[in-house]
Amino acid sequence: MYLIKNGTVHIGDGTVQEHCDVLTDGKTIKAVGTGLATEGATLIDAEGCHVFPGFIDPVSSIGAMGIPGRYYDNNEHSDPVTPEMNLKYSIDPDEVNRQEFYKSGITAIGLAPTNSNLMGGQIAVCKTAAQKMKERLVKEGAGLKCSVTSAVKQTYGSNSQLPMTKMGIFFLLQETLRKARSTAADQRSEKQQVICSVFDDCKMPVFAAASSKNEIDGLLHMMKGEKVQLNLVDSFCFADSLKEIMEQKVGIVLGNVNNMSQIAKNGMDLTKLQDLLANGNKIAFTNTCGGWSEGREVFIWSAIEAYRAGVAAEDVVKMMSLYPAQMLGADERLGTLEAGKDADISIFSAHPVTSYAAKVVHSMINGEVLF
Amino acid sequence: MDRILIKGGLLHTMQDEGEPVFTGDILVENGKIVEVAASIEAPGAKIINASGLHVLPGLIDAHSHIGLFDFNHDKSVDDANEMTDPVSAAMDARYGMNPKARELKVAYEHGITSMLFTPGSGDVFCGQPFVAKTYGDNIFDMTVKAPAAVKIALGGNPKNTFGDLKRLPMTRMGVAHVLWDTFRRAKKYLDNKNNGVEQDYDAHLEAILPALRGEIPCKIHCTQYDMLTAIEVAKAFGVKFSLEHAWGASDYLEEIVESGCDICYGPIATYRSPGERRKVDVEAVKMLDDRGVNVAIITDSPILSEESLYHHMGEAVREGLEPERVLRMVTINPARQLGLEQRLGNLAPGRDADIILVKGRLGLDTDAKVQLTMIDGSIVYQI
């Protein structure tokens, strides 16, 4: 048991409680409130510090990049449609450990396929602490990762294989859905079973990489009327398709804007994030751009860019914790500091969204203090 | 040109070490700073009210590839690497640079008024970097100094370039060999020249001579133990040099200090993996600064974005560096490394009027924002 005492506690849902305590018991949070006292709990003094729920990157490549050789265990590019692939089997815990994610307050990642396949496979949510795999794995089948970016046509078009154009990508998407649905339930292949469970039964949300305006518009046009929850990944040109994104209430996992100068390249208008939040769209951040990930720092950098563009600091915190947890359907365990949830907690010396001086002074995952 | 008086700002002049920030005025005339003082009277001058704002010299990113790696099209363009020979020292980066690259606008809107644009790092001798302002239409008019350095690269980039072609160098020892051999030939070429010995003209060796004469530095891309190679060879030929990127520098503090070299640290935030990316130790900039090494912070833009210069500064502050020290790493320190402190990176009479007005504390407040950017006395950006 740990009692984190007297911190400024950011619940993760946009609210903040001053001089607040967090009590953990085993792997979970037991209570959040003022003046908690429990005998036998180890005291962690958080006076003057900011306490946050663990941040979540919902679509990471880290754990499967196989660096430095880059063998990409999340890139099964033998077929553009591989929805049956389960990313759980590709997690290299050493690679995750090496990133020292806790130093940036990131306690969980959704390991996702690259952008090479139209349907790449199923996201597995995993903690970042060096613990046993069964403790780390939060959820498999947390989302179906898709892509309509140029990466798909570059992967297959170069072998004179469908798709070699954007027309081909969307043709393949339409045909794959049609064929799966028109096949009798007992005749469906494993791929088709997964596709129908996602698009008809909404067993998991879709995370689809779409970067340019025509990719985003094409995807939203084709998905209009589909009932599965859609989240755009990368979505660097989101501000150019604001109306459609608001109408269809799709989520946004904003790619790593600092990679390859995305803000300059796409003339990104991040002030529009505020309009989306006001409209009820969920927004999250990822270290990934184009299907591959950079180091832990860029997560907070993207959050800072949102803050610089006028998003309120506590809304940014939501985008780092609650929203990604909800997008992955893992909010029963992750995303906020509330009784019953996993004790994934970071104690910062200041608010990391507003001050560069903010440093993680204690990090806890599954109720275990890492340092 | 107009006379402009910037009134009542908090001046970070970047002059002497430890000089306090003070409230004062700056008078600009004909694109140059003519006076910096607590209070200046200048009848007829256009007044810019800087009250409540921080006033700094325009920021310098001492290692950029903007316009050379051109991401402004559907497919990215690489005009930074003439990878047809590991010794391509004569390649002049100005001819590969797109001055209309969109990243430049983001740069001056963030107060970055000068950059060193460098070729590389696919060759051992990559070519000739130049220093230019970030605003303008014609790169030759924007240029402050060319060539500004001899760009050299060690490690994975050149060895992979030529290893893939089954050519020397395909190993680190191969890279070291090319380095030694080329410098030896350049030295002999210089000696012959000095002694009037007739010889064939060699454009690539010619391009290395200014470094051997001590006129410009070598900028050596290296990480980890490649630093020892760089230091050994650079010392052997007596060239002034900086280690670029310098991941893992905290393991080689003594060697760096003893060599007297400069450091251009960055970019950071790469994923960590065995090999060159093993140790991305931004805390090294404080360790080096404490030991008197001239450290600049760089972004490698557009690989990492130009606006990420703030994040880079912030990460150094997060690791314990004083915010006032980090400001020097993007102003006076790179200016001195490049021998341009008489023009750039500090606020004093005679300097180029590259001045920024900032609301908030850069490197500390994440929402610190440039309100006005002046380059050569012209306001190029204003909120």
Interface residues (C-beta under 8 A of the other chain):
Chain A: I62 M65 I67 P68 E95 R98 Q99 E100 V257 N258 N259 M260 S261 Q262 I263 A264 K265 G267 N287 S293 E294 G295 R296 E297 V298 W301 I304 E305 Y307 R308 V353 T354 S355 Y356 A357 A358 K359
Chain B: I66 F71 N72 S76 A101 R102 E103 K105 V106 I268 A269 T270 Y271 R272 S273 P274 G275 E276 R277 V280 S301 P302 I303 L304 S305 E306 E307 S308 H311 M313 G314 E315 V317 R318 G363 L364 D365 T366 D367 K369
